[in-house]
């Protein structure tokens, strides 16, 4: 697992020192734009596209396949139910929407109760023994999302913050403690000598790009912010 040894004995200890309370400006603006979705009980295809682009712009060819009528119908079903599993099942019936994407949609619509499930947040929770299974944090199931959501909400209630605040902190802490490639070792075929310079080969470049978009957690421009500014405020990138 690409994480350095954590110096925190528990998630409570980590959050006590690392909690990030401020949202990234661009993400906060998108959340404000979507403020009326819950009251309306559905979202439009244009809103759906903005949310998908925020989470995973490279999957555009997949999520663009959904028609306006399909998006409207599914979103109504998802937002009408009080059953979290049924909500996730509805959203993941849309083309190009897996569990991580659906969790991002819910987070943008209701950040108080939801956070984005992605590889970084899950790996950190696994390392600190707050979740079990799926050590690499890939190929998430709905059951794992429910476990993730329960952990977020527990600590959100305890600290009187949003579930998104807890998830956002996990995302940034993983980047802080990460060691090596996010998706592990990349085995690429031998490349010509001209491809082995500082930029690396094609597979290595693809792996590097994979660490900057999506969660998993959030947009390419936001994920570049890394350094901690003066005054104690942290960099606020997506997700």
N, C-alpha and C positions, 0 to 999 in steps of 0.2 A: 504494500500500500504506500503511495507516494506522500507520506506525512512524516515529518520529523517527530521525535519523541515529545509528547505533550507534557508540559510542566504542570498541568492542572489535574488534580485527582478526580474531579467531577465536573459535570456541566454547570452546576451551580457556581463553582469556583471560577470557571472560565467566564461565565456571564457577568460575574461580579466585577471582573477586571476589564473585560473586552466589549461590553455592550455598546452597540452603535444605535443611537436614538434618532438620528437624522436620516431622512431619505434622500437619495440622489435627486437633484433638481429635475432632471428630465423625466425620471420615473414618477416623481411626485406630480408633475404636470399631466402625465398620461392618466394617473389615478384620478386627478380632478376632472379630466375630460370624461371619464367613465362613471362619474359619480351618480348619474341618473339611471344607470342600467338596472340596479336592484329594484328601484321603485317602479320602473317600467316593466320589469319582469322578463326582459329579453334583451339581446344585443343585436345590432345590425351586422351585415357582412362587412361593412367598412370598419366598424369597431372591432370585429373579429380579426380582420386583417392587421390592424394596428397592434393588437395584442400578440398575434402570432409573430409578427415582424420583430417585436420587442424581445420575444423569447428565442426564436430560432429563424432568422431571416433566410438561412440557407435551405430550409425546408419549404420554400415558397411554392414550388411546383406541386407539392402535395396539398397544402391547405388552401391553395387557390382553386382547387377543384370543387369546393363546396359552393352550392348555389345560394343566393340570398334567402330563398324560401327554406332551404335545408337548415341554414344557420339560425334563422328565426325560430323554426319549429324546435330544434334541439335545444337552443338556449332557453326557450320557455319551459321545456320539460326539466332541464337541469336546475333552473332557478326556482321552480315551483315546489320541488320536493324538499323534504327535511331530512331525507336519508342520504348520508354522505356517499355511501357506496353507489346508490342509484344516481346521484349527481355526477359522480365520476364516470360511471358506465355510459351515461347519456353523452357527456362531452367527448369521450374517447370513441364514440360512434362516428364522429366527424372525420373526414379524410385528413390525414396528416397530423392528427391530434392523439398523442400518446399520453401516458400519465403525467410526465413532466410538463408538457405543454398545457394540459388541462389544469394542472395545479397553478401554472402561471396565470392563466385566464382568471381563475377564481381569486388569486392574490390581487390582481389589478382591479377587480371588481369590489373585493371586500378584504383589504389588507389587515383589518383588525382580527379576522378569524382564520386567514390562510397565509401560507408561505410557499415559496417555490421549491418543489422537490427536484434536486439535481445531484449530480455526482459529488460536488464539493460538500454540500450540507450533510448528505448521508454519510460520506466517508468520515467526516469529523464526528458525527454522532456515534458511528460504529467504533471509532478509535477510543471514544470516551465512555463506551459501553452504555449508551442510552438507547440504542436499537440493536437488534440481532439479525444476522444473516445478510447476504448480498454485500460482502465486504468491499467489492469493487465499486458498488453504487451504480450499476448499469442494469438495464432491462427491468425496471421497477414494475411491481404488481400493485393492484389496488390495495391489497392487504398491507403492503409495505407503506403505501401512502397514508393509510389510516393510522399506522403506528407512528409515522413521522408527524402527522397532524396532531396526534395525542400528545407527543413530546413538546411540540411547539406551544400548544395551548396551555399545557401544564405550567410551563415556565413563563408564558405570557401573563397568565393570571397571577402567578406568584410575584412577578416584578411590575405588574400593572402597566404592561406595554402591549403592543400588537403582536400577533403571531408573525407578521412580516418582519418586525424588528428582531425577533429571535432568529429567524431564518437568515436575514441579511447579515447579522453578526456572524453566524456560522459560515456563510459564504466567504466573508472577508478573513475570518480567522484561518480557514483552510488555505487560502492564498498565502497567508503569513507563515504558516507552518509547512507548506508544501515542499517536498523534496523530489526532484526529478520530474518526469513527464506525468501529466494528469492521468492519462489513460495507460500508463505503464510502458514497457519497452516496445518500440515499434520495430518489427523485423521487415526490412526492405531488401529487395534484390540488389545485387551489386550494380553500382552506377558508374558511369565514366568519371575519370579523374576531374573533369571540369565541373562536376556537380558536387564535389566534396569540399568546397570552400567554406567560408564562415557561414553562409546561408544554409548549408545542409542540403540533403536531397529532398525529393518530392514528398516522400512519406513523412520525413521529419518535419517539413514545413507544414504539412497537413495536420500533424499532431499538435504543433504549436498553435495553429489557428483554432483548433478544437478547444483549447483552454481559454479562449477569449469570448466565446459566444455561447449563449444558451444556458444557469441554472441555474448551469447548467444555468439560473438562475439568472440572464438578463441581457443590452445592445453593445456592439463592438466599441463604439465611442466611449461608453460608460465604463467598460471593463478595463480600459487602459489606465484609469486613475489608481495609483498604488500608494503613494507616499502619504504620510501623516502630516497634515499641515500644522502650523503653529497654533497654540491655544488649545491643543488636546483634541480637536475635531479630527475625524478620520476621513480617508478618501471614501467616497460614496458611489462606487460603480455598481452596475448590474452584474447580477440580478438584484 
